Amino acid sequence: MSELNVGVIGCGNISTTYFELASLFKGYQFKACADLNHANAEASAATYGLTAMSVDDLLASQDIDVIVNLTIPDSHNEISTRILEAGKHVYSEKPLALNTDEARALAALAQQKGLSVGCAPDTFFGGTHQLARKLVDDGAIGTITSGTCHVMSHGMEDWHPNPDFFFQPGAGPVLDLGPYYIAALVNLIGPVKRVGALTSMAEKERMILNGDRHGEMVPVDTPTTIHALLEFHTGATVTLSASWDVWSHEHNNIELYGTEGTLYVPDPNFFAGDLRIARKNSDTESVAPIDHPFDVINEAKDDEKRANYRGAGLADMAMAIHDKRDFRCSIDRAAHALDVMMSILESGETGQFVTINTACTRPDALGADAAMSLLRDKPVSVV
Ligand SMILES: NC(=O)c1ccc[n+]([C@@H]2O[C@H](COP(=O)([O-])OP(=O)(O)OC[C@H]3O[C@@H](n4cnc5c(N)ncnc54)[C@H](O)[C@@H]3O)[C@@H](O)[C@H]2O)c1
């Protein structure tokens, strides 16, 4: 198949991951990049052999089929809308937009133009998460009746040089990290029916602890602690605790309780991890990994060894455009995740349960062969 030519708008922190991993995947090639701050685009272009353009020129370019939107959350809707209006497919970093009306408008515009919109995260493509999916589908823990998710730390100001956006509407722990958890839960359980939540904020300002702006205070305008309850259409009920106000805790990332056992799913922010199971009346044991390409450790940075395949969702979308099929990081799933997250925040404000009005299906499972079909070569472990 002919590969899609891809441009990037937003050459910041996460763009390097996309650029560095792009050569792993079939279906697309990065050609050009743009940024509000043109120096960022020029630096990326020089490092990765791309053409640096203004945002307007990239949107107008006849050679570009897809634009990846790696701007900050506040700009996602505006930039994605402009990309669609320019007649190009969009793949956006999460969250898709800042409210469900924007998500609906994007979906309507994409349909009107006959274009595709995809949205991160794609970490649930990881071998560990797909093994969890297989165990759930095979009935290893029976019917999932409930569960817990905990994503809690002391925030982003200690590592990100410009952490302002993390503490503004559109981010906060539920919109920044929630997408990984909602995508993982939709993959494992399916769509959500209603939510309730209590939300709070421990500090009204946070101090940047990294980079040139070290010591500068940034305002906090969105909740930084969220305790939510999610009821799924299957009847399962899951607690989601997301916070940047916690120094330490001992909860697992995801625990799913079924009629036949418990599944311990590792951090869905990453592709691989230790998957554990406790079958009825048995001790907890690690599940032997399957031979899945997205479990292979391909990154060793600062002593951290990871399987990192960000961009797999874009490859799946590029190939789906060619094959005219559904793709896993689809706009309906991203819009549903956004609806769940915004409804959690709404419930935190009103104290009322909120019914989720968006619908989606579980994405297709991604077995080892399907994952290999997105890759140019079998990944090689770096450890
Ligand atoms: N940094 C990470 O580790 C990480 C991981 C996963 C997802 N994400 C997501 O990726 C997105 C970007 O995060 P980041 O950490 O790279 O942010 P960043 O602030 O480092 O980079 C954003 C870039 O976008 C540019 N930009 C902002 N608004 C623009 C606009 N309207 N037009 C053109 N350029 C614009 C900025 O100049 C900047 O270069 C966010 O949605 C974030 O949630 C980030």
The ligand as an ORCA input file, in Angstrom:
! r2SCAN-3c Opt
* xyz 0 1
  N       4.883     15.170     27.344
  C       4.462     13.920     27.466
  O       5.162     13.037     28.011
  C       3.132     13.533     26.896
  C       2.805     12.182     26.898
  C       1.624     11.786     26.316
  C       0.781     12.735     25.781
  N       1.086     14.049     25.826
  C       0.132     15.016     25.251
  O       0.751     15.636     24.136
  C       0.292     16.987     24.025
  C       1.506     17.904     23.995
  O       2.221     17.731     25.197
  P       3.738     18.204     25.306
  O       4.200     17.720     26.624
  O       4.473     17.830     24.073
  O       3.513     19.791     25.364
  P       4.616     20.930     25.064
  O       4.119     22.151     25.711
  O       5.977     20.418     25.401
  O       4.561     21.079     23.461
  C       3.450     21.625     22.775
  C       3.961     22.316     21.526
  O       2.829     22.748     20.784
  C       3.056     24.101     20.361
  N       1.738     24.731     20.247
  C       0.872     24.997     21.245
  N      -0.244     25.536     20.743
  C      -0.079     25.624     19.406
  C      -0.892     26.073     18.337
  N      -2.106     26.577     18.556
  N      -0.389     25.999     17.076
  C       0.841     25.482     16.847
  N       1.650     25.032     17.819
  C       1.195     25.074     19.085
  C       3.922     24.719     21.435
  O       4.650     25.821     20.942
  C       4.830     23.535     21.808
  O       5.996     23.487     21.020
  C      -0.644     17.232     25.204
  O      -1.962     17.065     24.790
  C      -0.274     16.116     26.191
  O      -1.378     15.738     26.970
  C       2.263     14.480     26.346
*
